[in-house]
Amino acid sequence: FYFFDYNRPECIALNPIVEKLAEECDDLKVILVDYPIGTDMSAFASTVAIAASFQNKYLIVHNSLMTSKHYLAYKDQVLDIAKPSGINMKILGTKIDKGIPNALLNTNLVLGKENGIRDVPYFLICYSKPPYSAEVFIENDKTGATVKKYLYKFSQN
């Protein structure tokens, strides 16, 4: 599980590394967990990405938001970043207006708080052999070396 925030530079820096690891390691499953702890705009970006999932466009919108060269500061900016993904903006708006993404986002926030997650990026790494999981808080890992080290360590158990 990868807990992240769209406006955190550390999360943005790790995104291509996490993508590459997921592509290269067949036995690695990455579950992205929107966990906006920064700003209201981080929460809105997560809401838009989750709403896009109802059109099977979550990953496209997620990557667009993560690769944006600008700090996410305005709702229109977030929506403009999401538009080229091919989502139907009217359906997206309806899902957001009905609060459907917020319910899912609140579940993520409760899950994180119940597990003591106070900052991101945060990884909860699970594998099929005992002890089954290990929590890893990774701070300032712009190269992904720490992520790779932990994944290698856990793959050897």
PyMOL commands that set and color helices and strands:
alter all, ss='L'
color gray80, all
select helices_A, chain A and resi 9-24+40-53+58-66+75-85+89-97+100-114+145-155
alter helices_A, ss='H'
color red, helices_A
select strands_A, chain A and resi 2-4+32-34+122-126+133-137
alter strands_A, ss='S'
color yellow, strands_A
deselect
rebuild
show_as cartoon
